[in-house]
């Protein structure tokens, strides 16, 4: 899908990777985006745009290598950044900020629904045009007690 991607300062043509989300995550994030829109929060519109282009996938059919809420992801900024590993979380679920990344940040939103090897422009960022993040690895998913599932 070729689409014009807009940031605060730039518009670039790019081929965006598919974004997969569960119906539960989509409903929760749409409610959050609507609340943020009422406050004129700058991430509200980009979040709604990503959720509307997202492909819904039932949680029990979602591939394990998809970045979802409550999943660890290893990523790097393509402009030479070092690899980092954090759990992508809804801001209401933050319990250990050094190990977590809110989905309501440009970086967190850009990672949502991606798979290893996917590159995505930083959504809602004022970084230079062409700034992208690349997913290197995904998993494991975590439970509410921040315990990895399946380990």
Rosetta constraint file for C-alpha pairs under 8 A:
AtomPair CA 1 CA 15 HARMONIC 5.77 0.50
AtomPair CA 1 CA 16 HARMONIC 6.46 0.50
AtomPair CA 1 CA 17 HARMONIC 7.97 0.50
AtomPair CA 2 CA 13 HARMONIC 6.96 0.50
AtomPair CA 2 CA 14 HARMONIC 5.93 0.50
AtomPair CA 2 CA 15 HARMONIC 4.68 0.50
AtomPair CA 2 CA 16 HARMONIC 6.78 0.50
AtomPair CA 3 CA 13 HARMONIC 6.02 0.50
AtomPair CA 3 CA 14 HARMONIC 6.17 0.50
AtomPair CA 3 CA 15 HARMONIC 6.53 0.50
AtomPair CA 3 CA 16 HARMONIC 7.29 0.50
AtomPair CA 4 CA 11 HARMONIC 6.40 0.50
AtomPair CA 4 CA 12 HARMONIC 5.77 0.50
AtomPair CA 4 CA 13 HARMONIC 4.74 0.50
AtomPair CA 4 CA 14 HARMONIC 6.63 0.50
AtomPair CA 5 CA 11 HARMONIC 5.59 0.50
AtomPair CA 5 CA 12 HARMONIC 5.54 0.50
AtomPair CA 5 CA 13 HARMONIC 6.25 0.50
AtomPair CA 5 CA 14 HARMONIC 6.91 0.50
AtomPair CA 6 CA 10 HARMONIC 5.91 0.50
AtomPair CA 6 CA 11 HARMONIC 4.42 0.50
AtomPair CA 6 CA 12 HARMONIC 6.70 0.50
AtomPair CA 6 CA 123 HARMONIC 7.90 0.50
AtomPair CA 6 CA 124 HARMONIC 7.88 0.50
AtomPair CA 7 CA 11 HARMONIC 6.23 0.50
AtomPair CA 7 CA 123 HARMONIC 6.37 0.50
AtomPair CA 7 CA 124 HARMONIC 5.16 0.50
AtomPair CA 7 CA 125 HARMONIC 6.23 0.50
AtomPair CA 7 CA 126 HARMONIC 7.02 0.50
AtomPair CA 8 CA 124 HARMONIC 6.33 0.50
AtomPair CA 8 CA 125 HARMONIC 6.84 0.50
AtomPair CA 8 CA 126 HARMONIC 6.19 0.50
AtomPair CA 9 CA 126 HARMONIC 6.79 0.50
AtomPair CA 10 CA 129 HARMONIC 6.22 0.50
AtomPair CA 11 CA 129 HARMONIC 8.00 0.50
AtomPair CA 12 CA 129 HARMONIC 7.54 0.50
AtomPair CA 12 CA 130 HARMONIC 7.75 0.50
AtomPair CA 16 CA 119 HARMONIC 7.95 0.50
AtomPair CA 16 CA 120 HARMONIC 6.53 0.50
AtomPair CA 17 CA 114 HARMONIC 7.23 0.50
AtomPair CA 17 CA 118 HARMONIC 6.35 0.50
AtomPair CA 17 CA 119 HARMONIC 7.12 0.50
AtomPair CA 17 CA 120 HARMONIC 6.97 0.50
AtomPair CA 18 CA 54 HARMONIC 7.03 0.50
AtomPair CA 18 CA 55 HARMONIC 7.34 0.50
AtomPair CA 18 CA 113 HARMONIC 7.54 0.50
AtomPair CA 18 CA 114 HARMONIC 7.02 0.50
AtomPair CA 19 CA 50 HARMONIC 7.78 0.50
AtomPair CA 19 CA 53 HARMONIC 7.38 0.50
AtomPair CA 19 CA 54 HARMONIC 4.87 0.50
AtomPair CA 19 CA 55 HARMONIC 6.02 0.50
AtomPair CA 19 CA 112 HARMONIC 7.00 0.50
AtomPair CA 19 CA 113 HARMONIC 4.34 0.50
AtomPair CA 19 CA 114 HARMONIC 5.61 0.50
AtomPair CA 20 CA 54 HARMONIC 5.61 0.50
AtomPair CA 20 CA 55 HARMONIC 4.85 0.50
AtomPair CA 20 CA 56 HARMONIC 5.94 0.50
AtomPair CA 20 CA 57 HARMONIC 6.45 0.50
AtomPair CA 20 CA 62 HARMONIC 7.93 0.50
AtomPair CA 20 CA 66 HARMONIC 7.13 0.50
AtomPair CA 20 CA 112 HARMONIC 7.88 0.50
AtomPair CA 20 CA 113 HARMONIC 4.45 0.50
AtomPair CA 20 CA 114 HARMONIC 6.89 0.50
AtomPair CA 21 CA 25 HARMONIC 6.46 0.50
AtomPair CA 21 CA 26 HARMONIC 6.37 0.50
AtomPair CA 21 CA 54 HARMONIC 6.43 0.50
AtomPair CA 21 CA 55 HARMONIC 6.28 0.50
AtomPair CA 21 CA 56 HARMONIC 5.23 0.50
AtomPair CA 21 CA 57 HARMONIC 5.95 0.50
AtomPair CA 21 CA 68 HARMONIC 6.69 0.50
AtomPair CA 21 CA 112 HARMONIC 7.78 0.50
AtomPair CA 21 CA 113 HARMONIC 5.63 0.50
AtomPair CA 22 CA 26 HARMONIC 6.17 0.50
AtomPair CA 22 CA 56 HARMONIC 5.52 0.50
AtomPair CA 22 CA 57 HARMONIC 5.09 0.50
AtomPair CA 22 CA 58 HARMONIC 5.38 0.50
AtomPair CA 22 CA 59 HARMONIC 5.49 0.50
AtomPair CA 22 CA 62 HARMONIC 7.50 0.50
AtomPair CA 22 CA 68 HARMONIC 7.99 0.50
AtomPair CA 23 CA 27 HARMONIC 6.12 0.50
AtomPair CA 23 CA 56 HARMONIC 5.95 0.50
AtomPair CA 23 CA 57 HARMONIC 6.85 0.50
AtomPair CA 23 CA 58 HARMONIC 6.52 0.50
AtomPair CA 23 CA 59 HARMONIC 7.80 0.50
AtomPair CA 24 CA 28 HARMONIC 6.24 0.50
AtomPair CA 25 CA 29 HARMONIC 5.98 0.50
AtomPair CA 25 CA 68 HARMONIC 7.92 0.50
AtomPair CA 25 CA 69 HARMONIC 7.10 0.50
AtomPair CA 26 CA 30 HARMONIC 5.97 0.50
AtomPair CA 26 CA 51 HARMONIC 6.47 0.50
AtomPair CA 27 CA 31 HARMONIC 6.31 0.50
AtomPair CA 28 CA 32 HARMONIC 6.35 0.50
AtomPair CA 29 CA 33 HARMONIC 5.98 0.50
AtomPair CA 29 CA 47 HARMONIC 7.91 0.50
AtomPair CA 29 CA 51 HARMONIC 7.91 0.50
AtomPair CA 30 CA 34 HARMONIC 6.09 0.50
AtomPair CA 30 CA 47 HARMONIC 7.93 0.50
AtomPair CA 30 CA 48 HARMONIC 6.53 0.50
AtomPair CA 30 CA 51 HARMONIC 7.30 0.50
AtomPair CA 31 CA 35 HARMONIC 6.29 0.50
AtomPair CA 32 CA 36 HARMONIC 6.19 0.50
AtomPair CA 33 CA 37 HARMONIC 6.00 0.50
AtomPair CA 33 CA 43 HARMONIC 7.83 0.50
AtomPair CA 33 CA 44 HARMONIC 4.77 0.50
AtomPair CA 33 CA 45 HARMONIC 7.37 0.50
AtomPair CA 33 CA 47 HARMONIC 6.40 0.50
AtomPair CA 33 CA 48 HARMONIC 6.32 0.50
AtomPair CA 34 CA 38 HARMONIC 6.44 0.50
AtomPair CA 34 CA 44 HARMONIC 6.98 0.50
AtomPair CA 35 CA 39 HARMONIC 6.87 0.50
AtomPair CA 36 CA 40 HARMONIC 6.28 0.50
AtomPair CA 36 CA 41 HARMONIC 5.21 0.50
AtomPair CA 36 CA 43 HARMONIC 7.72 0.50
AtomPair CA 36 CA 44 HARMONIC 5.46 0.50
AtomPair CA 37 CA 41 HARMONIC 5.73 0.50
AtomPair CA 37 CA 42 HARMONIC 7.98 0.50
AtomPair CA 37 CA 44 HARMONIC 5.21 0.50
AtomPair CA 37 CA 45 HARMONIC 7.10 0.50
AtomPair CA 40 CA 44 HARMONIC 7.46 0.50
AtomPair CA 42 CA 46 HARMONIC 7.88 0.50
AtomPair CA 42 CA 124 HARMONIC 7.41 0.50
AtomPair CA 43 CA 47 HARMONIC 6.02 0.50
AtomPair CA 43 CA 104 HARMONIC 6.65 0.50
AtomPair CA 43 CA 105 HARMONIC 7.38 0.50
AtomPair CA 43 CA 106 HARMONIC 7.47 0.50
AtomPair CA 43 CA 124 HARMONIC 6.25 0.50
AtomPair CA 44 CA 48 HARMONIC 6.27 0.50
AtomPair CA 45 CA 49 HARMONIC 6.17 0.50
AtomPair CA 46 CA 50 HARMONIC 6.25 0.50
AtomPair CA 46 CA 123 HARMONIC 6.73 0.50
AtomPair CA 46 CA 124 HARMONIC 6.35 0.50
AtomPair CA 47 CA 51 HARMONIC 6.20 0.50
AtomPair CA 47 CA 104 HARMONIC 7.81 0.50
AtomPair CA 47 CA 109 HARMONIC 6.90 0.50
AtomPair CA 48 CA 52 HARMONIC 6.10 0.50
AtomPair CA 49 CA 53 HARMONIC 6.43 0.50
AtomPair CA 50 CA 54 HARMONIC 6.05 0.50
AtomPair CA 54 CA 113 HARMONIC 7.79 0.50
AtomPair CA 57 CA 61 HARMONIC 6.43 0.50
AtomPair CA 57 CA 62 HARMONIC 5.74 0.50
AtomPair CA 58 CA 62 HARMONIC 6.10 0.50
AtomPair CA 62 CA 66 HARMONIC 7.24 0.50
AtomPair CA 64 CA 138 HARMONIC 7.69 0.50
AtomPair CA 64 CA 139 HARMONIC 7.22 0.50
AtomPair CA 65 CA 115 HARMONIC 5.72 0.50
AtomPair CA 65 CA 116 HARMONIC 6.96 0.50
AtomPair CA 65 CA 137 HARMONIC 7.46 0.50
AtomPair CA 65 CA 138 HARMONIC 5.18 0.50
AtomPair CA 65 CA 139 HARMONIC 6.64 0.50
AtomPair CA 66 CA 113 HARMONIC 5.71 0.50
AtomPair CA 66 CA 114 HARMONIC 5.59 0.50
AtomPair CA 66 CA 115 HARMONIC 4.88 0.50
AtomPair CA 66 CA 116 HARMONIC 7.84 0.50
AtomPair CA 66 CA 138 HARMONIC 6.57 0.50
AtomPair CA 67 CA 71 HARMONIC 6.12 0.50
AtomPair CA 67 CA 72 HARMONIC 7.50 0.50
AtomPair CA 67 CA 73 HARMONIC 6.54 0.50
AtomPair CA 67 CA 88 HARMONIC 7.63 0.50
AtomPair CA 67 CA 111 HARMONIC 6.66 0.50
AtomPair CA 67 CA 112 HARMONIC 5.51 0.50
AtomPair CA 67 CA 113 HARMONIC 4.90 0.50
AtomPair CA 67 CA 114 HARMONIC 5.40 0.50
AtomPair CA 67 CA 115 HARMONIC 6.35 0.50
AtomPair CA 67 CA 138 HARMONIC 6.24 0.50
AtomPair CA 67 CA 139 HARMONIC 7.83 0.50
AtomPair CA 68 CA 88 HARMONIC 6.91 0.50
AtomPair CA 68 CA 112 HARMONIC 5.90 0.50
AtomPair CA 68 CA 113 HARMONIC 5.80 0.50
AtomPair CA 69 CA 87 HARMONIC 7.76 0.50
AtomPair CA 69 CA 88 HARMONIC 5.25 0.50
AtomPair CA 69 CA 89 HARMONIC 4.98 0.50
AtomPair CA 69 CA 90 HARMONIC 6.62 0.50
AtomPair CA 69 CA 103 HARMONIC 7.66 0.50
AtomPair CA 69 CA 112 HARMONIC 7.56 0.50
AtomPair CA 70 CA 87 HARMONIC 5.91 0.50
AtomPair CA 70 CA 88 HARMONIC 5.47 0.50
AtomPair CA 70 CA 89 HARMONIC 5.19 0.50
AtomPair CA 70 CA 90 HARMONIC 7.92 0.50
AtomPair CA 70 CA 141 HARMONIC 5.74 0.50
AtomPair CA 70 CA 142 HARMONIC 5.36 0.50
AtomPair CA 70 CA 143 HARMONIC 7.10 0.50
AtomPair CA 71 CA 87 HARMONIC 5.17 0.50
AtomPair CA 71 CA 88 HARMONIC 5.66 0.50
AtomPair CA 71 CA 89 HARMONIC 7.60 0.50
AtomPair CA 71 CA 138 HARMONIC 7.20 0.50
AtomPair CA 71 CA 139 HARMONIC 5.72 0.50
AtomPair CA 71 CA 140 HARMONIC 5.88 0.50
AtomPair CA 71 CA 141 HARMONIC 4.07 0.50
AtomPair CA 71 CA 142 HARMONIC 5.88 0.50
AtomPair CA 72 CA 85 HARMONIC 6.65 0.50
AtomPair CA 72 CA 86 HARMONIC 5.30 0.50
AtomPair CA 72 CA 87 HARMONIC 3.95 0.50
AtomPair CA 72 CA 88 HARMONIC 6.26 0.50
AtomPair CA 72 CA 138 HARMONIC 5.89 0.50
AtomPair CA 72 CA 139 HARMONIC 4.84 0.50
AtomPair CA 72 CA 140 HARMONIC 5.64 0.50
AtomPair CA 72 CA 141 HARMONIC 6.20 0.50
AtomPair CA 72 CA 142 HARMONIC 7.65 0.50
AtomPair CA 73 CA 85 HARMONIC 5.48 0.50
AtomPair CA 73 CA 86 HARMONIC 5.63 0.50
AtomPair CA 73 CA 87 HARMONIC 6.10 0.50
AtomPair CA 73 CA 88 HARMONIC 7.12 0.50
AtomPair CA 73 CA 135 HARMONIC 7.15 0.50
AtomPair CA 73 CA 136 HARMONIC 7.61 0.50
AtomPair CA 73 CA 137 HARMONIC 5.82 0.50
AtomPair CA 73 CA 138 HARMONIC 4.48 0.50
AtomPair CA 73 CA 139 HARMONIC 6.07 0.50
AtomPair CA 74 CA 83 HARMONIC 6.49 0.50
AtomPair CA 74 CA 84 HARMONIC 5.46 0.50
AtomPair CA 74 CA 85 HARMONIC 4.19 0.50
AtomPair CA 74 CA 86 HARMONIC 6.68 0.50
AtomPair CA 74 CA 135 HARMONIC 6.16 0.50
AtomPair CA 74 CA 136 HARMONIC 5.34 0.50
AtomPair CA 74 CA 137 HARMONIC 4.94 0.50
AtomPair CA 74 CA 138 HARMONIC 6.23 0.50
AtomPair CA 75 CA 83 HARMONIC 5.43 0.50
AtomPair CA 75 CA 84 HARMONIC 5.55 0.50
AtomPair CA 75 CA 85 HARMONIC 6.49 0.50
AtomPair CA 75 CA 133 HARMONIC 6.76 0.50
AtomPair CA 75 CA 134 HARMONIC 5.53 0.50
AtomPair CA 75 CA 135 HARMONIC 4.49 0.50
AtomPair CA 75 CA 136 HARMONIC 5.18 0.50
AtomPair CA 75 CA 137 HARMONIC 7.03 0.50
AtomPair CA 76 CA 80 HARMONIC 7.80 0.50
AtomPair CA 76 CA 81 HARMONIC 5.54 0.50
AtomPair CA 76 CA 82 HARMONIC 5.66 0.50
AtomPair CA 76 CA 83 HARMONIC 4.53 0.50
AtomPair CA 76 CA 84 HARMONIC 6.23 0.50
AtomPair CA 76 CA 133 HARMONIC 5.70 0.50
AtomPair CA 76 CA 134 HARMONIC 5.52 0.50
AtomPair CA 76 CA 135 HARMONIC 6.83 0.50
AtomPair CA 76 CA 136 HARMONIC 7.39 0.50
AtomPair CA 77 CA 81 HARMONIC 4.72 0.50
AtomPair CA 77 CA 82 HARMONIC 7.14 0.50
AtomPair CA 77 CA 83 HARMONIC 7.74 0.50
AtomPair CA 77 CA 131 HARMONIC 7.42 0.50
AtomPair CA 77 CA 132 HARMONIC 5.87 0.50
AtomPair CA 77 CA 133 HARMONIC 4.39 0.50
AtomPair CA 77 CA 134 HARMONIC 6.27 0.50
AtomPair CA 78 CA 131 HARMONIC 7.01 0.50
AtomPair CA 78 CA 132 HARMONIC 5.48 0.50
AtomPair CA 78 CA 133 HARMONIC 5.52 0.50
AtomPair CA 78 CA 134 HARMONIC 6.27 0.50
AtomPair CA 79 CA 131 HARMONIC 6.74 0.50
AtomPair CA 79 CA 132 HARMONIC 7.32 0.50
AtomPair CA 85 CA 99 HARMONIC 7.51 0.50
AtomPair CA 86 CA 99 HARMONIC 5.00 0.50
AtomPair CA 86 CA 100 HARMONIC 4.93 0.50
AtomPair CA 86 CA 101 HARMONIC 6.06 0.50
AtomPair CA 87 CA 99 HARMONIC 6.28 0.50
AtomPair CA 87 CA 100 HARMONIC 4.60 0.50
AtomPair CA 87 CA 101 HARMONIC 5.94 0.50
AtomPair CA 88 CA 100 HARMONIC 5.93 0.50
AtomPair CA 88 CA 101 HARMONIC 4.90 0.50
AtomPair CA 88 CA 102 HARMONIC 5.90 0.50
AtomPair CA 88 CA 103 HARMONIC 6.15 0.50
AtomPair CA 88 CA 108 HARMONIC 6.54 0.50
AtomPair CA 88 CA 112 HARMONIC 7.90 0.50
AtomPair CA 89 CA 93 HARMONIC 6.23 0.50
AtomPair CA 89 CA 94 HARMONIC 6.60 0.50
AtomPair CA 89 CA 100 HARMONIC 6.57 0.50
AtomPair CA 89 CA 101 HARMONIC 6.03 0.50
AtomPair CA 89 CA 102 HARMONIC 5.09 0.50
AtomPair CA 89 CA 103 HARMONIC 5.85 0.50
AtomPair CA 90 CA 94 HARMONIC 6.92 0.50
AtomPair CA 90 CA 102 HARMONIC 5.67 0.50
AtomPair CA 90 CA 103 HARMONIC 5.70 0.50
AtomPair CA 90 CA 104 HARMONIC 7.35 0.50
AtomPair CA 91 CA 102 HARMONIC 5.36 0.50
AtomPair CA 91 CA 103 HARMONIC 7.09 0.50
AtomPair CA 91 CA 104 HARMONIC 7.08 0.50
AtomPair CA 94 CA 100 HARMONIC 6.97 0.50
AtomPair CA 94 CA 102 HARMONIC 7.57 0.50
AtomPair CA 96 CA 100 HARMONIC 6.24 0.50
AtomPair CA 97 CA 101 HARMONIC 7.10 0.50
AtomPair CA 101 CA 105 HARMONIC 7.74 0.50
AtomPair CA 101 CA 108 HARMONIC 6.00 0.50
AtomPair CA 102 CA 108 HARMONIC 5.61 0.50
AtomPair CA 102 CA 109 HARMONIC 7.99 0.50
AtomPair CA 103 CA 107 HARMONIC 7.58 0.50
AtomPair CA 103 CA 108 HARMONIC 4.14 0.50
AtomPair CA 103 CA 109 HARMONIC 4.86 0.50
AtomPair CA 103 CA 112 HARMONIC 7.16 0.50
AtomPair CA 104 CA 108 HARMONIC 6.23 0.50
AtomPair CA 104 CA 109 HARMONIC 5.98 0.50
AtomPair CA 105 CA 109 HARMONIC 5.97 0.50
AtomPair CA 106 CA 110 HARMONIC 6.06 0.50
AtomPair CA 106 CA 122 HARMONIC 5.85 0.50
AtomPair CA 106 CA 123 HARMONIC 5.12 0.50
AtomPair CA 106 CA 124 HARMONIC 5.34 0.50
AtomPair CA 106 CA 125 HARMONIC 5.58 0.50
AtomPair CA 107 CA 111 HARMONIC 6.40 0.50
AtomPair CA 107 CA 122 HARMONIC 5.97 0.50
AtomPair CA 107 CA 123 HARMONIC 7.13 0.50
AtomPair CA 107 CA 133 HARMONIC 7.52 0.50
AtomPair CA 108 CA 112 HARMONIC 6.46 0.50
AtomPair CA 109 CA 123 HARMONIC 6.71 0.50
AtomPair CA 110 CA 120 HARMONIC 6.14 0.50
AtomPair CA 110 CA 121 HARMONIC 6.87 0.50
AtomPair CA 110 CA 122 HARMONIC 5.55 0.50
AtomPair CA 110 CA 123 HARMONIC 5.56 0.50
AtomPair CA 110 CA 133 HARMONIC 7.37 0.50
AtomPair CA 111 CA 120 HARMONIC 7.40 0.50
AtomPair CA 111 CA 133 HARMONIC 7.50 0.50
AtomPair CA 111 CA 135 HARMONIC 7.32 0.50
AtomPair CA 114 CA 118 HARMONIC 6.14 0.50
AtomPair CA 114 CA 135 HARMONIC 7.13 0.50
AtomPair CA 115 CA 135 HARMONIC 6.32 0.50
AtomPair CA 115 CA 137 HARMONIC 7.66 0.50
AtomPair CA 115 CA 138 HARMONIC 7.18 0.50
AtomPair CA 116 CA 134 HARMONIC 7.63 0.50
AtomPair CA 116 CA 135 HARMONIC 4.75 0.50
AtomPair CA 116 CA 136 HARMONIC 4.93 0.50
AtomPair CA 116 CA 137 HARMONIC 5.30 0.50
AtomPair CA 116 CA 138 HARMONIC 6.78 0.50
AtomPair CA 117 CA 134 HARMONIC 6.36 0.50
AtomPair CA 117 CA 135 HARMONIC 5.53 0.50
AtomPair CA 117 CA 136 HARMONIC 6.00 0.50
AtomPair CA 118 CA 134 HARMONIC 5.69 0.50
AtomPair CA 118 CA 135 HARMONIC 5.69 0.50
AtomPair CA 119 CA 132 HARMONIC 6.29 0.50
AtomPair CA 119 CA 133 HARMONIC 5.55 0.50
AtomPair CA 119 CA 134 HARMONIC 4.37 0.50
AtomPair CA 119 CA 135 HARMONIC 6.67 0.50
AtomPair CA 120 CA 132 HARMONIC 5.25 0.50
AtomPair CA 120 CA 133 HARMONIC 5.47 0.50
AtomPair CA 120 CA 134 HARMONIC 6.60 0.50
AtomPair CA 121 CA 130 HARMONIC 6.45 0.50
AtomPair CA 121 CA 131 HARMONIC 5.72 0.50
AtomPair CA 121 CA 132 HARMONIC 4.12 0.50
AtomPair CA 121 CA 133 HARMONIC 6.39 0.50
AtomPair CA 122 CA 127 HARMONIC 7.74 0.50
AtomPair CA 122 CA 131 HARMONIC 6.04 0.50
AtomPair CA 122 CA 132 HARMONIC 5.37 0.50
AtomPair CA 122 CA 133 HARMONIC 6.58 0.50
AtomPair CA 127 CA 131 HARMONIC 6.30 0.50
AtomPair CA 140 CA 148 HARMONIC 5.78 0.50
AtomPair CA 140 CA 149 HARMONIC 6.44 0.50
AtomPair CA 140 CA 150 HARMONIC 7.65 0.50
AtomPair CA 141 CA 148 HARMONIC 5.63 0.50
AtomPair CA 141 CA 149 HARMONIC 5.57 0.50
AtomPair CA 142 CA 146 HARMONIC 5.42 0.50
AtomPair CA 142 CA 147 HARMONIC 5.27 0.50
AtomPair CA 142 CA 148 HARMONIC 4.16 0.50
AtomPair CA 142 CA 149 HARMONIC 5.35 0.50
AtomPair CA 143 CA 147 HARMONIC 5.45 0.50
AtomPair CA 143 CA 148 HARMONIC 6.37 0.50
AtomPair CA 143 CA 149 HARMONIC 6.51 0.50
